[in-house]
């Protein structure tokens, strides 16, 4: 069960980072839709630009917690990832 939770949080972390990057790209491409007449960010834009990376960070923390609970080994620092 802990391995399934680890995989869930691992996938969720990646999805949240991709969503944050996609939202920032959308902001750059459609900037007038996200600012008011004074050039300030709209509250909903400010919320999503803050909450998506923060949620990805916390998903990463839960991923680490589930990896430890599942007993999976930590990756070695500076490990060669090539096969």
C-alpha positions as CSV (number, residue, x, y, z in Angstrom):
1,X,0.0,0.0,0.0
2,X,2.8,2.4,0.8
3,X,4.4,1.8,-2.6
4,X,1.2,2.7,-4.3
5,X,0.9,5.8,-2.3
6,X,4.5,6.7,-3.2
7,X,3.8,6.2,-6.9
8,X,0.6,8.3,-6.5
9,X,2.5,11.2,-4.9
10,X,5.3,10.9,-7.4
11,X,2.9,11.2,-10.3
12,X,1.0,14.0,-8.6
13,X,4.2,16.0,-8.0
14,X,5.0,15.8,-11.7
15,X,1.5,16.8,-12.8
16,X,1.5,19.7,-10.4
17,X,4.8,21.0,-11.7
18,X,3.7,20.6,-15.3
19,X,0.4,22.5,-14.4
20,X,2.4,25.3,-12.9
21,X,4.7,25.6,-15.9
22,X,1.7,25.5,-18.3
23,X,-0.2,28.1,-16.3
24,X,2.9,30.4,-16.3
25,X,3.2,30.0,-20.1
26,X,-0.5,30.8,-20.5
27,X,0.1,33.9,-18.4
28,X,3.0,35.0,-20.6
29,X,0.9,34.4,-23.8
30,X,-2.3,36.1,-22.5
31,X,-1.1,38.7,-20.1
32,X,-4.0,41.1,-20.5
33,X,-6.4,38.5,-19.3
34,X,-4.6,38.2,-16.0
35,X,-4.1,41.8,-15.0
36,X,-6.5,44.6,-14.2
37,X,-6.5,48.1,-15.5
38,X,-3.8,49.2,-13.1
39,X,-1.5,46.3,-14.1
40,X,-2.0,44.3,-10.9
41,X,-2.6,40.6,-11.0
42,X,-6.1,39.3,-10.7
43,X,-6.7,37.4,-7.5
44,X,-7.4,34.1,-9.2
45,X,-4.2,34.4,-11.2
46,X,-2.2,35.2,-8.1
47,X,-3.8,32.3,-6.3
48,X,-3.0,29.7,-9.0
49,X,0.6,31.0,-9.6
50,X,1.2,30.6,-5.8
51,X,-0.8,27.4,-5.0
52,X,0.4,25.1,-7.9
53,X,4.1,25.2,-7.1
54,X,3.3,25.1,-3.4
55,X,1.1,22.0,-3.9
56,X,3.9,20.4,-6.0
57,X,6.4,21.0,-3.2
58,X,4.1,19.4,-0.6
59,X,3.4,16.5,-2.9
60,X,7.2,16.0,-3.0
61,X,7.4,16.0,0.8
62,X,4.6,13.3,0.9
63,X,6.4,11.4,-1.8
64,X,9.6,11.3,0.4
65,X,7.5,10.3,3.4
66,X,5.9,7.4,1.5
67,X,9.2,6.3,0.1
68,X,10.6,6.0,3.6
69,X,7.5,4.2,4.8
70,X,7.6,1.7,1.9
71,X,11.3,1.0,2.8
72,X,12.6,1.9,-0.7
73,X,16.3,2.8,-0.8
74,X,17.3,6.4,-1.2
75,X,19.0,7.3,-4.4
76,X,22.8,7.8,-3.9
77,X,24.0,11.3,-4.2
78,X,25.7,11.8,-7.6
79,X,24.6,8.4,-8.8
80,X,25.0,7.6,-12.5
81,X,21.5,7.3,-13.9
82,X,22.6,5.8,-17.3
83,X,22.0,2.1,-17.8
